[in-house]
Structures are given as structure tokens and as C-alpha cells.
């Protein structure tokens, strides 16, 4: 008589006794930097190991240890250690809010989209959307800089410009200050709702938000920049292929202004200790962003943020920090 095939292996210690899912496991593994195919392969091996155990249910901690063991065996220590760290971060009982600023064409929207996939964050908001909402309540006559692109804000400035002032930067600052009000409201709401969020846009200038530190959320401000001028310019050639030629020419014609705004934003970030991510390669930039997010989150875990299973997490944090030697606290302050 053949043994009855187990359709599902349920994970105990989880709400409603959820069955093991290769898809969900693969998604959780992608945060380590593994691609979808390799992540799914590891998840499939984990399922095979679970089946070999011959159990209808498996404790969540046993599943975690099995996943780490398979990951270490198939992909190496680097991915296993990163997964351990993210498991501790996943236990945080407070929302994760990532702020990605950067000038036009720096690649922040692409990074935000890919980052959301890897971290399982469903709320991604652009500051351009905030500006559109503000436009619905403030007419062009009331607030002309809101109706201009960030790199054309100089054309909308009506106030007298000091002799030593830069019309473009003054207009951009006026626009960024207005959008910052809406951005702060979104951050406050995400904290109140306990919702993870990625906020990205050219208007996230370091120093314009009321507060980027909170005991109620992991808030990670970052600035995306492209130091190489020709690489930055090439982003607009690619963008031109995806839009009309007129739009592509518009960005290229304003390229010097865009570079000036980037320089201003980088200087603002450096003055305030906001990490600047040099965007050359997407995978490398994503890894850098995730490293900063991880360090900030682990720092909060270590200093007593609201977590579930605190004793186990303290051990995880101590172990991962010991393996690294020491954590650069400056990077997360």
C-alpha cells in the first residue's frame, strides 16, 4: 500500500497554520541578492528536505534553520549570513520607511521599484505624485514653482534674487520645501498605520523634512547620484527611446541645470551625514542601499526597538555583528 502524498506541510507558530510556500520563501531569499531563479531553486530544495522529514507540520524556527542550512550549502556563507540578518530585521514591530532622493535621471525610480520587489514593500510613492496633489489645491498663480519641473524652477521664481543667489537653486528649494510638507505627512501616516513605504523623488533634499529619526519606525534617508557626467547623460538617451523625442531633448537641453541640482543635493547630503549612493550598476546600487537599510534596522534592534521574540533577536544581532567584526555606526547615524 503506497503512502498517502502530503499535499501541504504546515508551519506551526504562524497565524492560521499557513502551508509552506516555495514562492514566498523565494521572495524572502531575494533580499539577500539572489536572483529569482536561484532563490526558487533554494526554496525547492527546502521543500524537498521538509518532505523527507515526513512531518505534517514544522515549527517556524526549524524551517528557518533548515532554510539557512540549504542556503549556506547551495549559495555560500555570504548569502546565509545576509539572510540571518534580514530575519532579525523582519521581526521588527515597526514600519520600514526608505527615502530615496536624487536629481532627475539619477536612477532612483528604477532602484525604488527593484528595491520594493526585493523587500516585499507594496507602497512606493513618488514626490511627483505629491506635487500633483498640491497642484490640485494651489493654483499656478499662488505657487508657480509647483507647476515647473525641478530643473525649470528658475523660470517660475517671482521673488527678487540676491546678487549672489542662484535663481535655479532658489526656485528648486522653494519647490522642494512645499513638497516636503506633503512628504512629511505621508511619512507620519505610514508610521501611524505601521506600513512599510519607499518614497522617492527629486524633491527629497536632505534637511527639508522635519525629522528623519523616530523610535516608531526605521527611517533610512539616502541620496542616489551619478558622478560620471557621460553616464548620467546616457540615462536621458535611454529615456528618450522610451518617450517622445521632444521629451528626450528637453532633458538633454536642461542637462547642465540637472547637474547643478545634483551637486546641490550631494552637498546637502554630505553636510547632514546622509549616505550618497553612487549609481553606476543597478545590482551594486541595490546592494549598497540594502546594506544601509540593514545596518540602520540592526542598529535599532540592538538598541531596543519594538521587536517580537526579543531574546532570540538579541542573540542574532550579537552573532552577526561579531562575524562582521564591528558595525560602522557612522553609516547609520
C-alpha contacts under 8 A as a table, 3 or more apart, distances in Angstrom:
res1	aa1	res2	aa2	distance
6	X	9	X	7.09
6	X	51	X	7.97
6	X	56	X	7.36
8	X	19	X	5.81
8	X	20	X	6.91
8	X	56	X	7.34
9	X	19	X	5.43
9	X	20	X	5.72
9	X	50	X	7.65
9	X	51	X	7.82
9	X	55	X	7.22
9	X	56	X	5.10
9	X	57	X	5.35
9	X	58	X	7.12
10	X	17	X	5.76
10	X	18	X	5.60
10	X	19	X	4.04
10	X	20	X	5.85
10	X	56	X	6.32
10	X	57	X	4.56
10	X	58	X	6.35
11	X	14	X	6.22
11	X	17	X	5.63
11	X	18	X	5.74
11	X	19	X	5.81
11	X	20	X	6.32
11	X	57	X	5.59
11	X	58	X	5.07
11	X	59	X	5.74
11	X	60	X	5.77
11	X	63	X	7.88
12	X	17	X	5.54
12	X	18	X	7.69
12	X	57	X	6.27
12	X	58	X	5.90
12	X	59	X	4.84
12	X	60	X	5.95
13	X	17	X	7.13
13	X	59	X	6.40
13	X	60	X	6.04
14	X	17	X	5.35
14	X	18	X	6.42
14	X	60	X	7.24
15	X	18	X	6.77
20	X	47	X	7.76
21	X	24	X	5.36
21	X	25	X	6.17
22	X	25	X	5.07
22	X	26	X	5.94
22	X	40	X	6.73
22	X	43	X	5.15
22	X	44	X	6.17
22	X	47	X	7.19
23	X	26	X	5.14
23	X	27	X	6.22
23	X	40	X	7.00
23	X	43	X	7.62
24	X	27	X	5.05
24	X	28	X	6.26
25	X	28	X	5.12
25	X	29	X	6.27
25	X	39	X	7.95
25	X	40	X	7.71
25	X	43	X	5.77
26	X	29	X	5.05
26	X	30	X	6.39
26	X	36	X	6.95
26	X	39	X	4.72
26	X	40	X	4.82
26	X	42	X	7.35
26	X	43	X	5.54
27	X	30	X	5.30
27	X	31	X	7.47
27	X	36	X	7.60
27	X	39	X	7.31
27	X	118	X	6.95
27	X	120	X	7.53
28	X	31	X	6.09
28	X	118	X	7.57
28	X	119	X	7.58
28	X	120	X	7.84
29	X	32	X	5.77
29	X	33	X	7.75
29	X	34	X	6.72
29	X	39	X	5.70
29	X	83	X	6.91
30	X	33	X	5.43
30	X	34	X	4.93
30	X	35	X	6.06
30	X	36	X	6.61
30	X	39	X	6.12
30	X	118	X	5.49
30	X	119	X	7.96
31	X	34	X	7.14
31	X	83	X	7.58
31	X	86	X	7.78
31	X	118	X	4.82
31	X	119	X	5.86
32	X	79	X	5.70
32	X	82	X	5.62
32	X	83	X	5.84
33	X	79	X	7.55
33	X	287	X	7.04
34	X	38	X	6.14
34	X	39	X	5.82
34	X	79	X	7.79
35	X	38	X	5.55
35	X	39	X	6.01
36	X	39	X	5.08
36	X	40	X	6.02
37	X	40	X	5.23
37	X	41	X	6.20
38	X	41	X	5.01
38	X	42	X	6.36
39	X	42	X	5.27
39	X	43	X	6.27
40	X	43	X	4.91
40	X	44	X	6.03
41	X	44	X	5.08
41	X	45	X	6.33
42	X	45	X	5.12
42	X	46	X	6.28
42	X	67	X	7.97
42	X	70	X	6.75
42	X	71	X	6.34
42	X	74	X	7.22
43	X	46	X	5.04
43	X	47	X	6.35
43	X	67	X	7.70
44	X	47	X	5.08
44	X	48	X	6.38
45	X	48	X	5.02
45	X	49	X	6.27
45	X	70	X	7.23
46	X	49	X	5.09
46	X	50	X	6.20
46	X	66	X	6.94
46	X	67	X	6.08
46	X	70	X	6.63
47	X	50	X	5.01
47	X	51	X	6.21
48	X	51	X	5.11
48	X	52	X	6.31
49	X	52	X	5.10
49	X	53	X	6.54
50	X	53	X	5.23
50	X	54	X	7.17
50	X	55	X	7.47
51	X	54	X	5.52
51	X	55	X	7.20
55	X	58	X	6.78
58	X	62	X	6.62
58	X	63	X	6.58
59	X	62	X	5.25
59	X	63	X	6.37
60	X	63	X	5.10
60	X	64	X	6.20
61	X	64	X	4.99
61	X	65	X	6.25
62	X	65	X	5.16
62	X	66	X	6.09
63	X	66	X	5.04
63	X	67	X	6.05
64	X	67	X	5.15
64	X	68	X	6.25
65	X	68	X	5.12
65	X	69	X	6.17
66	X	69	X	5.07
66	X	70	X	6.20
67	X	70	X	5.24
67	X	71	X	5.99
68	X	71	X	5.05
68	X	72	X	5.99
68	X	80	X	5.64
68	X	83	X	7.34
68	X	84	X	7.42
69	X	72	X	5.15
69	X	73	X	6.16
69	X	80	X	7.71
70	X	73	X	5.08
70	X	74	X	6.00
71	X	74	X	5.31
71	X	75	X	5.49
71	X	76	X	6.73
71	X	79	X	6.95
71	X	80	X	5.66
72	X	75	X	5.56
72	X	76	X	4.46
72	X	77	X	5.14
72	X	78	X	7.89
72	X	79	X	6.92
72	X	80	X	5.07
73	X	76	X	5.87
73	X	77	X	7.98
75	X	78	X	7.94
75	X	79	X	6.49
75	X	80	X	7.75
76	X	79	X	6.00
76	X	80	X	6.57
77	X	80	X	4.99
77	X	81	X	5.97
78	X	81	X	5.39
78	X	82	X	6.31
79	X	82	X	5.13
79	X	83	X	6.11
80	X	83	X	5.10
80	X	84	X	6.29
81	X	84	X	5.06
81	X	85	X	6.39
81	X	320	X	7.25
82	X	85	X	5.16
82	X	86	X	6.29
83	X	86	X	5.09
83	X	87	X	6.10
84	X	87	X	5.11
84	X	88	X	6.62
84	X	316	X	7.41
84	X	320	X	7.80
85	X	88	X	5.32
85	X	89	X	6.47
85	X	294	X	7.49
85	X	298	X	7.69
85	X	316	X	7.31
85	X	317	X	7.27
85	X	320	X	6.73
86	X	89	X	4.83
86	X	90	X	6.00
86	X	294	X	7.12
87	X	90	X	5.04
87	X	91	X	6.71
88	X	91	X	5.39
88	X	92	X	7.27
88	X	298	X	7.65
88	X	301	X	8.00
88	X	313	X	5.74
88	X	316	X	6.72
88	X	317	X	7.30
89	X	92	X	5.47
89	X	294	X	7.32
89	X	297	X	6.08
89	X	298	X	6.48
89	X	301	X	7.46
91	X	307	X	5.64
91	X	308	X	5.57
91	X	309	X	7.49
91	X	313	X	7.93
92	X	95	X	7.77
92	X	301	X	7.24
92	X	305	X	7.24
92	X	306	X	6.21
92	X	307	X	4.47
92	X	308	X	6.65
93	X	305	X	7.93
93	X	306	X	5.36
93	X	307	X	4.95
93	X	308	X	6.64
94	X	191	X	7.77
94	X	194	X	6.14
94	X	216	X	5.93
94	X	217	X	5.10
94	X	218	X	7.02
94	X	306	X	6.71
94	X	307	X	7.81
95	X	190	X	7.39
95	X	191	X	6.33
95	X	194	X	5.06
95	X	195	X	5.34
95	X	196	X	4.85
95	X	197	X	7.85
95	X	216	X	7.47
95	X	217	X	4.96
95	X	218	X	6.23
96	X	195	X	7.41
96	X	196	X	4.71
96	X	197	X	6.45
96	X	217	X	5.94
96	X	218	X	4.78
96	X	219	X	6.18
96	X	220	X	7.95
97	X	187	X	7.49
97	X	190	X	7.94
97	X	196	X	5.62
97	X	197	X	4.85
97	X	198	X	5.77
97	X	199	X	7.54
97	X	217	X	7.03
97	X	218	X	5.99
97	X	219	X	4.75
97	X	220	X	6.29
98	X	197	X	6.43
98	X	198	X	4.75
98	X	199	X	6.20
98	X	219	X	5.86
98	X	220	X	4.81
98	X	221	X	6.08
98	X	222	X	7.67
98	X	293	X	7.74
99	X	198	X	6.06
99	X	199	X	4.95
99	X	200	X	5.82
99	X	204	X	7.38
99	X	219	X	7.47
99	X	220	X	5.99
99	X	221	X	4.59
99	X	222	X	5.94
100	X	108	X	6.40
100	X	112	X	7.39
100	X	198	X	7.47
100	X	199	X	6.18
100	X	200	X	4.51
100	X	201	X	6.55
100	X	204	X	7.16
100	X	221	X	6.37
100	X	222	X	5.16
100	X	223	X	5.69
100	X	224	X	6.68
101	X	108	X	7.00
101	X	200	X	5.68
101	X	201	X	5.22
101	X	202	X	5.58
101	X	203	X	6.84
101	X	204	X	4.74
101	X	205	X	6.47
101	X	221	X	7.79
101	X	222	X	6.27
101	X	223	X	4.67
101	X	224	X	6.03
102	X	106	X	5.99
102	X	107	X	7.98
102	X	108	X	6.43
102	X	201	X	6.34
102	X	202	X	5.01
102	X	203	X	7.79
102	X	204	X	7.28
102	X	205	X	7.89
102	X	223	X	5.45
102	X	224	X	4.86
102	X	225	X	5.99
102	X	262	X	6.84
102	X	265	X	7.23
103	X	106	X	5.72
103	X	201	X	7.74
103	X	202	X	4.97
103	X	224	X	7.80
103	X	225	X	7.17
103	X	258	X	6.50
103	X	259	X	7.69
103	X	261	X	6.43
103	X	262	X	5.10
103	X	265	X	7.61
104	X	107	X	7.87
104	X	150	X	7.97
104	X	202	X	6.21
104	X	258	X	6.46
105	X	108	X	7.70
105	X	232	X	6.76
105	X	235	X	6.03
105	X	236	X	6.58
106	X	224	X	6.24
106	X	225	X	5.49
106	X	226	X	5.78
106	X	232	X	6.73
106	X	235	X	7.75
106	X	279	X	7.20
107	X	110	X	5.48
107	X	111	X	6.30
107	X	224	X	7.30
107	X	235	X	7.94
107	X	279	X	7.34
108	X	111	X	5.05
108	X	112	X	5.95
108	X	200	X	6.63
108	X	201	X	7.11
108	X	224	X	6.17
109	X	112	X	5.01
109	X	113	X	6.22
109	X	126	X	7.99
109	X	200	X	6.68
109	X	201	X	7.50
110	X	113	X	5.25
110	X	114	X	6.31
111	X	114	X	5.25
111	X	115	X	5.84
111	X	282	X	7.01
111	X	285	X	7.65
111	X	286	X	6.53
112	X	115	X	5.03
112	X	116	X	6.04
112	X	124	X	7.30
112	X	198	X	6.78
112	X	200	X	6.91
113	X	116	X	5.24
113	X	117	X	6.55
113	X	124	X	7.50
114	X	117	X	5.18
114	X	118	X	6.40
114	X	286	X	7.78
115	X	118	X	5.16
115	X	119	X	6.06
115	X	286	X	6.69
115	X	290	X	7.97
116	X	119	X	5.24
116	X	120	X	5.60
116	X	121	X	4.70
116	X	122	X	6.59
116	X	123	X	7.97
116	X	124	X	7.27
116	X	198	X	7.28
117	X	120	X	5.23
117	X	121	X	6.64
118	X	121	X	7.95
121	X	124	X	7.49
121	X	196	X	6.15
121	X	197	X	6.43
121	X	198	X	7.50
122	X	196	X	7.70
122	X	197	X	7.28
123	X	196	X	6.86
123	X	197	X	4.97
123	X	198	X	6.38
124	X	197	X	5.89
124	X	198	X	4.76
124	X	199	X	5.91
124	X	200	X	7.68
125	X	129	X	7.09
125	X	197	X	7.64
125	X	198	X	6.33
125	X	199	X	4.90
125	X	200	X	6.37
126	X	129	X	5.41
126	X	130	X	6.98
126	X	199	X	5.85
126	X	200	X	4.99
126	X	201	X	5.47
127	X	130	X	4.89
127	X	131	X	6.22
127	X	179	X	6.98
127	X	183	X	7.11
127	X	199	X	7.14
127	X	200	X	6.18
127	X	201	X	4.90
127	X	202	X	7.15
127	X	203	X	6.33
127	X	204	X	7.62
128	X	131	X	4.98
128	X	132	X	6.29
128	X	201	X	6.81
129	X	132	X	5.06
129	X	133	X	6.45
130	X	133	X	5.16
130	X	134	X	6.32
130	X	179	X	6.47
130	X	182	X	6.12
130	X	183	X	7.05
131	X	134	X	5.03
131	X	135	X	6.17
131	X	146	X	6.64
131	X	179	X	5.96
132	X	135	X	5.02
132	X	136	X	6.62
133	X	136	X	5.28
133	X	137	X	7.09
134	X	137	X	5.38
134	X	138	X	6.02
134	X	146	X	7.80
134	X	179	X	7.72
134	X	182	X	7.87
135	X	138	X	5.04
135	X	139	X	6.28
135	X	140	X	7.59
135	X	146	X	6.75
135	X	147	X	7.23
136	X	139	X	7.24
138	X	142	X	6.03
138	X	143	X	6.32
139	X	142	X	5.17
139	X	143	X	6.28
139	X	144	X	7.64
140	X	143	X	5.21
140	X	144	X	4.58
140	X	145	X	7.86
140	X	146	X	7.32
140	X	147	X	6.26
141	X	144	X	5.82
143	X	146	X	5.90
143	X	147	X	7.60
144	X	147	X	5.50
144	X	148	X	7.14
144	X	156	X	5.45
144	X	157	X	7.28
145	X	148	X	5.32
145	X	153	X	5.47
145	X	156	X	5.04
145	X	157	X	6.49
145	X	171	X	6.46
145	X	172	X	7.68
145	X	174	X	7.04
145	X	175	X	5.58
146	X	149	X	7.80
146	X	175	X	5.70
146	X	178	X	7.90
148	X	151	X	7.90
148	X	152	X	5.71
148	X	153	X	5.39
148	X	155	X	7.84
148	X	156	X	6.77
149	X	152	X	5.08
149	X	153	X	6.12
150	X	153	X	5.46
150	X	172	X	5.81
150	X	175	X	7.45
150	X	202	X	7.23
150	X	203	X	7.82
151	X	154	X	7.53
151	X	168	X	7.25
151	X	172	X	7.30
151	X	254	X	6.88
151	X	257	X	5.83
151	X	258	X	5.69
151	X	261	X	7.33
152	X	155	X	5.82
152	X	156	X	7.50
152	X	168	X	7.25
153	X	156	X	5.32
153	X	157	X	6.68
153	X	168	X	5.99
153	X	171	X	4.73
153	X	172	X	5.43
153	X	175	X	7.43
154	X	157	X	5.48
154	X	167	X	5.16
154	X	168	X	4.17
154	X	169	X	7.38
154	X	170	X	7.32
154	X	171	X	5.02
154	X	172	X	7.22
155	X	168	X	7.88
155	X	171	X	7.95
156	X	171	X	6.98
157	X	167	X	7.31
157	X	170	X	7.76
157	X	171	X	5.49
161	X	165	X	5.98
161	X	166	X	7.58
161	X	167	X	6.57
162	X	165	X	4.95
165	X	170	X	7.34
166	X	169	X	5.49
166	X	170	X	6.10
167	X	170	X	5.18
167	X	171	X	6.11
168	X	171	X	5.23
168	X	172	X	6.05
168	X	257	X	7.60
169	X	172	X	4.94
169	X	173	X	5.92
169	X	261	X	6.83
169	X	264	X	7.76
170	X	173	X	5.16
170	X	174	X	6.24
171	X	174	X	5.13
171	X	175	X	6.31
172	X	175	X	5.09
172	X	176	X	6.03
172	X	261	X	7.95
173	X	176	X	5.00
173	X	177	X	5.95
174	X	177	X	5.27
174	X	178	X	6.49
175	X	178	X	5.34
175	X	179	X	6.36
175	X	203	X	7.53
176	X	179	X	5.13
176	X	180	X	5.92
176	X	203	X	4.72
176	X	204	X	7.01
176	X	205	X	6.94
176	X	208	X	7.43
177	X	180	X	5.07
177	X	181	X	6.86
177	X	208	X	6.14
178	X	181	X	5.63
178	X	182	X	7.37
179	X	182	X	5.33
179	X	183	X	6.22
179	X	203	X	6.62
180	X	183	X	4.81
180	X	184	X	5.93
180	X	203	X	7.17
180	X	204	X	7.03
180	X	208	X	6.20
180	X	209	X	5.76
181	X	184	X	5.27
181	X	185	X	6.39
181	X	209	X	7.51
182	X	185	X	5.07
182	X	186	X	6.38
183	X	186	X	5.14
183	X	187	X	6.30
183	X	199	X	8.00
183	X	209	X	7.74
184	X	187	X	5.05
184	X	188	X	6.11
184	X	209	X	6.29
184	X	210	X	7.06
185	X	188	X	5.10
185	X	189	X	6.15
186	X	189	X	5.10
186	X	190	X	6.14
187	X	190	X	5.12
187	X	191	X	6.26
188	X	191	X	5.19
188	X	192	X	6.20
189	X	192	X	4.98
189	X	193	X	6.06
190	X	193	X	5.13
190	X	194	X	5.73
190	X	195	X	4.91
190	X	196	X	6.77
190	X	197	X	7.02
191	X	194	X	4.98
191	X	195	X	6.46
191	X	216	X	6.63
191	X	217	X	6.23
192	X	195	X	7.91
200	X	204	X	7.16
201	X	204	X	5.89
202	X	205	X	7.32
204	X	208	X	7.32
204	X	209	X	7.90
205	X	208	X	5.84
205	X	209	X	7.97
205	X	265	X	6.00
205	X	268	X	7.21
205	X	269	X	7.68
206	X	209	X	7.25
206	X	221	X	7.93
206	X	265	X	7.15
206	X	268	X	5.77
206	X	269	X	5.37
206	X	272	X	6.98
206	X	274	X	7.06
207	X	210	X	7.73
207	X	268	X	7.20
207	X	269	X	7.96
207	X	272	X	7.16
209	X	212	X	6.93
211	X	214	X	7.63
212	X	219	X	6.09
212	X	220	X	7.57
212	X	221	X	7.18
213	X	218	X	7.94
213	X	219	X	6.43
214	X	217	X	5.64
214	X	218	X	7.10
214	X	219	X	7.13
215	X	218	X	7.62
215	X	305	X	7.03
218	X	296	X	7.06
218	X	297	X	6.10
218	X	300	X	7.47
220	X	292	X	7.60
220	X	293	X	6.18
220	X	296	X	7.03
221	X	274	X	6.37
221	X	275	X	7.50
222	X	274	X	5.93
222	X	275	X	5.34
222	X	276	X	6.10
222	X	277	X	7.11
222	X	289	X	7.74
223	X	265	X	7.94
223	X	266	X	7.33
223	X	269	X	7.05
223	X	274	X	7.08
223	X	275	X	6.32
223	X	276	X	4.74
223	X	277	X	5.97
224	X	276	X	5.96
224	X	277	X	4.89
224	X	278	X	6.26
224	X	279	X	6.37
225	X	262	X	7.05
225	X	266	X	7.51
225	X	276	X	6.80
225	X	277	X	6.12
225	X	278	X	5.20
225	X	279	X	5.81
226	X	229	X	7.17
226	X	231	X	7.20
226	X	232	X	5.75
226	X	278	X	5.68
226	X	279	X	5.31
226	X	280	X	6.84
227	X	232	X	7.54
227	X	278	X	6.70
227	X	279	X	7.90
228	X	231	X	5.38
228	X	232	X	6.26
229	X	232	X	5.10
229	X	233	X	6.18
230	X	233	X	4.93
230	X	234	X	6.13
231	X	234	X	5.05
231	X	235	X	6.71
231	X	280	X	7.83
232	X	235	X	5.44
232	X	236	X	7.38
233	X	236	X	5.54
233	X	237	X	6.89
233	X	252	X	7.22
233	X	255	X	7.33
234	X	237	X	5.02
234	X	238	X	6.41
235	X	238	X	5.23
235	X	239	X	6.12
236	X	239	X	4.72
236	X	240	X	5.90
236	X	248	X	6.26
236	X	251	X	6.57
236	X	252	X	6.60
237	X	240	X	5.02
237	X	241	X	6.63
237	X	248	X	6.68
238	X	241	X	5.28
238	X	242	X	6.82
239	X	242	X	5.20
239	X	243	X	6.32
239	X	248	X	6.44
240	X	243	X	5.10
240	X	244	X	6.22
240	X	245	X	5.75
240	X	247	X	6.59
240	X	248	X	3.99
240	X	249	X	7.41
241	X	244	X	7.19
241	X	245	X	7.38
241	X	248	X	7.65
243	X	247	X	6.46
243	X	248	X	6.85
244	X	247	X	5.35
244	X	248	X	6.46
245	X	248	X	5.00
245	X	249	X	6.09
246	X	249	X	5.20
246	X	250	X	6.16
247	X	250	X	4.99
247	X	251	X	6.61
248	X	251	X	5.52
248	X	252	X	6.45
249	X	252	X	5.03
249	X	253	X	5.87
250	X	253	X	5.23
250	X	254	X	6.34
251	X	254	X	5.14
251	X	255	X	5.99
252	X	255	X	4.89
253	X	256	X	7.80
254	X	257	X	5.38
254	X	258	X	6.31
255	X	258	X	5.01
255	X	259	X	6.22
256	X	259	X	5.11
256	X	260	X	6.24
257	X	260	X	5.01
257	X	261	X	6.30
258	X	261	X	5.15
258	X	262	X	6.24
259	X	262	X	4.99
259	X	263	X	6.22
260	X	263	X	5.15
260	X	264	X	6.34
261	X	264	X	5.07
261	X	265	X	6.20
262	X	265	X	5.05
262	X	266	X	6.08
263	X	266	X	5.16
263	X	267	X	6.17
264	X	267	X	5.24
264	X	268	X	6.22
265	X	268	X	5.01
265	X	269	X	6.16
266	X	269	X	5.02
266	X	270	X	6.17
266	X	276	X	7.06
267	X	270	X	5.15
267	X	271	X	6.15
268	X	271	X	5.24
268	X	272	X	6.44
269	X	272	X	5.28
269	X	273	X	6.01
269	X	274	X	4.75
269	X	275	X	6.88
269	X	276	X	6.99
270	X	273	X	5.20
270	X	274	X	6.09
270	X	275	X	7.37
270	X	276	X	7.66
271	X	274	X	7.84
273	X	333	X	7.67
275	X	331	X	7.17
277	X	285	X	6.67
277	X	288	X	7.02
277	X	289	X	7.27
278	X	285	X	7.10
279	X	282	X	6.99
279	X	284	X	7.88
279	X	285	X	5.60
280	X	284	X	7.61
280	X	285	X	7.14
281	X	284	X	5.36
281	X	285	X	6.06
282	X	285	X	5.11
282	X	286	X	6.05
283	X	286	X	5.13
283	X	287	X	6.19
284	X	287	X	5.11
284	X	288	X	6.28
285	X	288	X	5.07
285	X	289	X	6.18
286	X	289	X	5.10
286	X	290	X	6.07
287	X	290	X	5.13
287	X	291	X	6.06
288	X	291	X	5.05
288	X	292	X	6.39
289	X	292	X	5.27
289	X	293	X	6.28
290	X	293	X	4.98
290	X	294	X	5.94
291	X	294	X	5.06
291	X	295	X	6.11
292	X	295	X	5.18
292	X	296	X	6.18
292	X	331	X	7.09
292	X	332	X	6.81
293	X	296	X	5.27
293	X	297	X	6.13
294	X	297	X	5.12
294	X	298	X	5.98
295	X	298	X	5.16
295	X	299	X	5.98
295	X	327	X	7.67
295	X	331	X	7.65
295	X	332	X	6.18
296	X	299	X	5.09
296	X	300	X	6.41
296	X	332	X	4.95
296	X	333	X	7.75
297	X	300	X	5.15
297	X	301	X	6.29
298	X	301	X	4.92
298	X	302	X	6.04
298	X	317	X	6.80
299	X	302	X	5.14
299	X	303	X	6.26
299	X	329	X	7.94
299	X	332	X	7.47
300	X	303	X	5.07
300	X	304	X	6.37
300	X	305	X	5.32
301	X	304	X	5.42
301	X	305	X	5.09
301	X	306	X	7.65
301	X	307	X	7.22
301	X	313	X	7.65
301	X	314	X	7.53
301	X	317	X	7.59
302	X	305	X	7.41
302	X	314	X	6.63
302	X	317	X	6.65
304	X	307	X	7.87
307	X	310	X	5.73
309	X	312	X	5.74
309	X	313	X	6.34
310	X	313	X	5.03
310	X	314	X	6.10
311	X	314	X	5.26
311	X	315	X	6.60
312	X	315	X	5.28
312	X	316	X	6.37
313	X	316	X	4.87
313	X	317	X	6.09
314	X	317	X	5.19
314	X	318	X	6.17
315	X	318	X	5.16
315	X	319	X	6.05
316	X	319	X	5.12
316	X	320	X	6.13
317	X	320	X	5.25
317	X	321	X	6.00
318	X	321	X	5.25
318	X	322	X	6.01
319	X	322	X	5.16
319	X	323	X	6.25
320	X	323	X	5.12
320	X	324	X	6.33
321	X	324	X	5.13
321	X	325	X	6.22
321	X	326	X	5.88
321	X	327	X	6.30
322	X	325	X	5.03
322	X	326	X	6.58
324	X	327	X	6.97
328	X	331	X	5.70
328	X	332	X	7.53
329	X	332	X	5.51
329	X	333	X	6.26
330	X	333	X	5.29
